[in-house]
Amino acid sequence: MQTLNLIAGEWVGAPTGATFPVTDPATDDVVAEVPRGGAEHARAAIDAAAAALPGWRALTAADRARPLRRLAELMVEQRERLARLMTREQGKPLAEARGEIDYAASFIEHAAEEGKRVLGEVIPASRPGQRIVVLRQPVGVVAAITPWNFPAAMITRKLGPALAAGCTIVVKPAEQTPLSALALGELSIDAGIPRGVINIVTGDAAAIGEAIFADARVRKVSFTGSTEVGRKLMVAAAPNVVRLSLELGGHAPFLVFDDADVDAAVTGAIKSKFRNAGQTCICPNRFFVQDGVYDEFVGKLAKQLQTMVLGSGLDDAVSIGPLIDDDAVAKVRDHIEDARARGAIVRTGGEIVRPGPGLTARFCRPTLLEGVDASMKLSVEETFGPVAPVRRFSSEAQAIELANASPFGLASYFYTRDASRLWRVAERLEYGIVGANDGAPSTAQAPFGGVKTSGFGREGGHHVMHEYLDVKYVSIGITEPNA
Ligand code: ADP
């Protein structure tokens, strides 16, 4: 297991020698100690990325694609080892961790291919004697600041396109899950990615963040995390006018219309809401079900939830792992208690338990709440736990109004079998991502990202390449030979 940081191709500790522990959220066992770096450490990583930039940028896209593809292959070849490491530091069930490794690798593979299709333009000129050419060039040194809920994929969806575009990178993974990041760093060396192109630093987030934004060589920061930290980064980005991509919180609505395939909606609800114990930014937080199918949907969903197994993610039978830490537990408990105090009824679940010997008391039973209303905390704040609050609606217009009544705009979901309604609702939902009869819309081929306070910028698809490219317009004056 790699526990040191990667700077300029060397494995190093923090300059002070300080470390912090990475713990298994299922058991509280210390998995490893990793460097607690600060500003100086971050600057060393930026130095390395800046030094590696000219060489990496000068390669052809095909020459950059080759080691990137190799990195994706190595991840898939070593899926089992990487998945076990991820489950230990993050807690998610092994099957999900294995899925995440493949998903994470797919972002690198896709970006490596897209890098070859970064096209310029020649535009008809405005006057004789002029030619207009548009170049797309790498922005330069990039920093990625990533969260703990997808320890590998949140990095590769930034690192893949950044490198494919010709940028070099400093990665600051979440303090809860640095080991998956460091393992990726090791594989990047085996894959032949040159020294300094990828640098990974762990430690004091605020100090590292400050050093990143203070350094004019960093031209772009891509962040996935909370809206609260995203706002701070916007302020920090102002002095050097640093480009940002922000993928922030969500509060996804999930609508089930009378004409839906209810079984498909239940399957979609399980996938979207209960994956990673409800700790994803695209998890539905508000279920709205039309009167005609309300009882059927709620009955079937409750039955499914009662079959889910809590425990250590390393146990293959487990479908719900622990919440990441005690703060997460406190928030989920608070949301459930607040909803109950305001009149919600627990149809199933509702408890936070220690599911077995040697395990922590950080496991939330899959929960379905009825009688929910807009006054409850979970109707306005992201819960980040396996809690599905359900409300009724009677008309399409009402459903859209309820769905859009949120400052967030990341993901949304709805189920219908009416083709016209499918188009109407998809167009009216004020969200960056719409799963229409689909509970798992994320994929490397498609642009992922939000509107409103869920942020801006897109990851995936060909769209992500633009996040790491500057547009340069070259106006060329030419003379014609005298006739
Ligand atoms: P979450 O709620 O998912 O933990 P956060 O927004 O707190 O989300 O964290 C996401 C990432 O942002 C993590 O890597 C964390 O260390 C980092 N982070 C937190 N605060 C700051 C900050 N002030 N500056 C830079 N990065 C930060």
Residues whose N, C-alpha, C, O or C-beta is under 5 A from the ligand:
A	BS01	ADP	I145 T146 P147 W148 K172 P173 A174 E175 A205 A206 G209 T224 G225 S226 V229
